[in-house]
C-alpha cells in the first residue's frame, strides 16, 4: 500500500482565516500529482521549486508562490501577487523527533535518521561525545525552517555521518549513537 503525504496548514489572507487538509492521492509521474483538498480532487503539476518559492499549475491554472521570510511560527509569502501569512505547525519539531526514532520505546537502533530533506546548518556534538535522549545533535534547514534533530536515546556518539553545509535526504543516517 502506498503511503501518502498529508498536509495540514492554517492560513491567513488579510482577514480570512481557515484550515485545510490536503493529501496527495496519486503520483502521476513527471512532477504531476492528484491531490485531495477537503473532499475535492485536483490536478497539481509542479513546474519549479526551490528555496525561493514554487511555481505550479493547479487544475489548468498557473500559480506562483514566492517565499519572503519565515519564523518558526509563521511564513510570509506572496501567492499570485497577494501577500499572505501562513501559520506553521508548532508540532513540527516533535513530529520530526518522533519519526527519527525518538518515539521508539525499544530504543535499540543505533542510527539517528533524518525524517526530512534539508541542508545541515550546524552540528552540535562531536564523535565520542555523550548525549542524552532529546539533546540536539544537529540542525537542518528545510523549507526555510530550521529544525533541531534530537538524539533518539542516551548514549555515545560513535560516528557523525554529515558535514555542515551538506545536504541530506529523507531517511539518511545523520549519526550513530550507541
DRENDO-1510 file (C-alpha; in Angstrom, 1 decimal, always signed):
<recs>
REC; n; res; u; v; w
REC; 1; UNK; +0.0; +0.0; +0.0 .
REC; 2; UNK; +1.3; +3.4; -0.9 .
REC; 3; UNK; +1.8; +6.0; +1.9 .
REC; 4; UNK; +0.6; +9.5; +1.0 .
REC; 5; UNK; +1.8; +12.8; +2.4 .
REC; 6; UNK; -0.8; +14.7; +4.5 .
REC; 7; UNK; -0.7; +18.4; +4.7 .
REC; 8; UNK; -2.4; +20.4; +7.4 .
REC; 9; UNK; -2.0; +24.1; +7.4 .
REC; 10; UNK; -3.5; +27.2; +8.9 .
REC; 11; UNK; -3.7; +30.1; +6.6 .
REC; 12; UNK; -4.4; +33.8; +6.9 .
REC; 13; UNK; -5.1; +36.1; +3.9 .
REC; 14; UNK; -5.6; +39.6; +5.3 .
REC; 15; UNK; -8.8; +39.0; +7.4 .
REC; 16; UNK; -9.6; +35.5; +6.2 .
REC; 17; UNK; -8.5; +32.6; +8.4 .
REC; 18; UNK; -9.1; +28.9; +7.9 .
REC; 19; UNK; -7.6; +25.5; +7.9 .
REC; 20; UNK; -7.3; +23.0; +5.1 .
REC; 21; UNK; -6.3; +19.4; +5.0 .
REC; 22; UNK; -4.6; +18.3; +1.8 .
REC; 23; UNK; -3.4; +14.9; +0.7 .
REC; 24; UNK; -1.5; +13.5; -2.3 .
REC; 25; UNK; -3.8; +10.7; -3.6 .
REC; 26; UNK; -1.8; +9.7; -6.6 .
REC; 27; UNK; +1.7; +10.4; -8.1 .
REC; 28; UNK; +1.2; +10.5; -11.8 .
REC; 29; UNK; +4.9; +10.9; -12.5 .
REC; 30; UNK; +6.6; +13.8; -14.3 .
REC; 31; UNK; +6.0; +16.1; -11.2 .
REC; 32; UNK; +2.3; +15.6; -11.6 .
REC; 33; UNK; +0.0; +14.6; -8.7 .
REC; 34; UNK; -3.6; +14.0; -8.0 .
REC; 35; UNK; -4.3; +15.8; -4.7 .
REC; 36; UNK; -7.4; +15.9; -2.5 .
REC; 37; UNK; -8.2; +19.1; -0.5 .
REC; 38; UNK; -11.2; +18.5; +1.7 .
REC; 39; UNK; -13.4; +16.3; -0.4 .
REC; 40; UNK; -12.4; +17.7; -3.8 .
REC; 41; UNK; -9.8; +16.2; -6.1 .
REC; 42; UNK; -7.4; +18.4; -8.0 .
REC; 43; UNK; -4.7; +18.0; -10.6 .
REC; 44; UNK; -1.3; +19.5; -9.5 .
REC; 45; UNK; +1.8; +19.9; -11.7 .
REC; 46; UNK; +4.9; +21.4; -10.1 .
REC; 47; UNK; +6.9; +23.4; -12.7 .
REC; 48; UNK; +9.7; +24.7; -10.5 .
REC; 49; UNK; +10.5; +24.5; -6.8 .
REC; 50; UNK; +13.5; +25.9; -4.8 .
REC; 51; UNK; +14.2; +27.7; -1.6 .
REC; 52; UNK; +12.8; +31.0; -3.0 .
REC; 53; UNK; +9.4; +29.6; -4.0 .
REC; 54; UNK; +7.4; +27.3; -6.1 .
REC; 55; UNK; +5.6; +27.5; -9.5 .
REC; 56; UNK; +2.8; +25.1; -10.2 .
REC; 57; UNK; -0.4; +24.5; -12.3 .
REC; 58; UNK; -3.4; +23.6; -10.2 .
REC; 59; UNK; -6.4; +22.4; -12.4 .
REC; 60; UNK; -5.0; +24.2; -15.5 .
REC; 61; UNK; -4.4; +27.4; -13.6 .
REC; 62; UNK; -0.9; +28.8; -13.2 .
REC; 63; UNK; +0.2; +29.9; -9.7 .
REC; 64; UNK; +3.5; +31.4; -8.4 .
REC; 65; UNK; +4.4; +31.4; -4.7 .
REC; 66; UNK; +7.4; +33.5; -3.6 .
REC; 67; UNK; +8.7; +33.0; -0.1 .
REC; 68; UNK; +9.7; +36.2; +1.7 .
REC; 69; UNK; +10.7; +35.2; +5.2 .
REC; 70; UNK; +9.6; +33.0; +8.0 .
REC; 71; UNK; +9.9; +32.4; +11.7 .
REC; 72; UNK; +9.1; +29.2; +13.4 .
REC; 73; UNK; +5.5; +30.3; +13.9 .
REC; 74; UNK; +4.7; +31.8; +10.5 .
REC; 75; UNK; +5.8; +32.2; +7.0 .
REC; 76; UNK; +5.4; +35.3; +4.8 .
REC; 77; UNK; +4.9; +34.7; +1.1 .
REC; 78; UNK; +3.4; +36.2; -2.0 .
REC; 79; UNK; +0.9; +34.0; -3.7 .
REC; 80; UNK; -0.1; +35.1; -7.2 .
REC; 81; UNK; +0.8; +38.7; -6.2 .
REC; 82; UNK; -1.2; +38.5; -2.9 .
REC; 83; UNK; +0.9; +38.8; +0.3 .
REC; 84; UNK; +0.0; +36.0; +2.7 .
REC; 85; UNK; +1.0; +34.8; +6.1 .
REC; 86; UNK; +0.8; +31.0; +6.9 .
REC; 87; UNK; +0.9; +29.7; +10.5 .
REC; 88; UNK; +3.4; +26.9; +10.8 .
REC; 89; UNK; +2.7; +23.6; +12.6 .
REC; 90; UNK; +4.1; +24.1; +16.1 .
REC; 91; UNK; +4.3; +20.3; +16.4 .
REC; 92; UNK; +6.8; +20.1; +13.5 .
REC; 93; UNK; +9.8; +19.6; +15.8 .
REC; 94; UNK; +8.1; +16.9; +17.9 .
REC; 95; UNK; +6.8; +15.1; +14.7 .
REC; 96; UNK; +10.3; +15.0; +13.3 .
REC; 97; UNK; +11.7; +13.9; +16.6 .
REC; 98; UNK; +9.2; +11.0; +16.9 .
REC; 99; UNK; +9.9; +9.9; +13.4 .
REC; 100; UNK; +13.7; +10.0; +13.7 .
REC; 101; UNK; +13.5; +7.3; +16.5 .
REC; 102; UNK; +12.6; +9.5; +19.5 .
REC; 103; UNK; +9.2; +7.8; +19.9 .
REC; 104; UNK; +10.7; +4.3; +19.7 .
REC; 105; UNK; +10.3; +2.7; +23.1 .
REC; 106; UNK; +12.7; -0.2; +22.2 .
REC; 107; UNK; +15.5; +2.4; +21.6 .
REC; 108; UNK; +17.6; -0.4; +20.2 .
REC; 109; UNK; +18.5; +1.3; +16.9 .
REC; 110; UNK; +21.9; +2.9; +16.6 .
REC; 111; UNK; +21.3; +5.1; +13.7 .
REC; 112; UNK; +19.7; +8.6; +14.0 .
REC; 113; UNK; +17.8; +9.2; +10.8 .
REC; 114; UNK; +16.6; +12.4; +9.1 .
REC; 115; UNK; +12.9; +12.5; +8.5 .
REC; 116; UNK; +13.1; +15.5; +6.2 .
REC; 117; UNK; +15.3; +16.6; +3.3 .
REC; 118; UNK; +17.4; +19.6; +4.1 .
REC; 119; UNK; +20.7; +21.3; +4.5 .
REC; 120; UNK; +22.9; +20.8; +7.6 .
REC; 121; UNK; +23.1; +24.2; +9.3 .
REC; 122; UNK; +25.1; +23.1; +12.4 .
REC; 123; UNK; +26.4; +20.0; +14.1 .
REC; 124; UNK; +26.1; +20.4; +17.9 .
REC; 125; UNK; +28.0; +17.3; +19.0 .
REC; 126; UNK; +31.3; +15.5; +18.2 .
REC; 127; UNK; +32.3; +11.9; +17.8 .
REC; 128; UNK; +32.9; +10.4; +21.2 .
REC; 129; UNK; +30.5; +12.8; +23.0 .
REC; 130; UNK; +28.0; +11.5; +25.4 .
REC; 131; UNK; +24.4; +12.5; +24.7 .
REC; 132; UNK; +21.1; +12.2; +26.5 .
REC; 133; UNK; +17.8; +11.4; +24.7 .
REC; 134; UNK; +16.4; +14.7; +23.4 .
REC; 135; UNK; +19.8; +16.5; +23.1 .
REC; 136; UNK; +20.2; +18.5; +19.8 .
REC; 137; UNK; +22.6; +16.5; +17.6 .
REC; 138; UNK; +22.3; +18.8; +14.6 .
REC; 139; UNK; +20.1; +21.5; +13.0 .
REC; 140; UNK; +18.7; +21.1; +9.5 .
REC; 141; UNK; +17.1; +23.8; +7.3 .
REC; 142; UNK; +14.1; +22.6; +5.3 .
REC; 143; UNK; +11.5; +24.8; +3.5 .
REC; 144; UNK; +13.2; +27.9; +5.1 .
REC; 145; UNK; +12.6; +26.5; +8.6 .
REC; 146; UNK; +15.3; +25.4; +11.0 .
REC; 147; UNK; +14.6; +22.1; +12.6 .
REC; 148; UNK; +16.6; +20.6; +15.5 .
REC; 149; UNK; +17.3; +16.9; +15.1 .
REC; 150; UNK; +17.5; +15.4; +18.6 .
REC; 151; UNK; +19.1; +12.3; +20.0 .
REC; 152; UNK; +16.7; +9.4; +20.0 .
REC; 153; UNK; +18.3; +7.8; +23.0 .
REC; 154; UNK; +21.1; +8.2; +25.7 .
REC; 155; UNK; +24.5; +7.1; +24.6 .
REC; 156; UNK; +27.8; +8.0; +23.0 .
REC; 157; UNK; +28.1; +9.4; +19.5 .
REC; 158; UNK; +30.0; +6.8; +17.6 .
REC; 159; UNK; +30.0; +8.5; +14.2 .
REC; 160; UNK; +28.7; +11.7; +12.6 .
REC; 161; UNK; +27.7; +11.0; +9.1 .
REC; 162; UNK; +27.1; +14.6; +7.9 .
REC; 163; UNK; +29.0; +17.8; +7.4 .
REC; 164; UNK; +27.9; +21.4; +7.9 .
REC; 165; UNK; +26.6; +22.8; +4.7 .
REC; 166; UNK; +25.9; +19.4; +3.3 .
REC; 167; UNK; +22.5; +18.2; +2.1 .
REC; 168; UNK; +20.6; +15.2; +3.4 .
REC; 169; UNK; +17.7; +13.3; +2.0 .
REC; 170; UNK; +14.8; +11.9; +4.0 .
REC; 171; UNK; +15.9; +8.7; +5.9 .
REC; 172; UNK; +19.6; +9.5; +5.6 .
REC; 173; UNK; +21.6; +8.4; +8.6 .
REC; 174; UNK; +22.9; +11.6; +10.4 .
REC; 175; UNK; +24.7; +10.0; +13.3 .
REC; 176; UNK; +25.3; +6.6; +15.1 .
REC; 177; UNK; +24.6; +6.6; +18.8 .
REC; 178; UNK; +25.4; +3.6; +20.9 .
</recs>
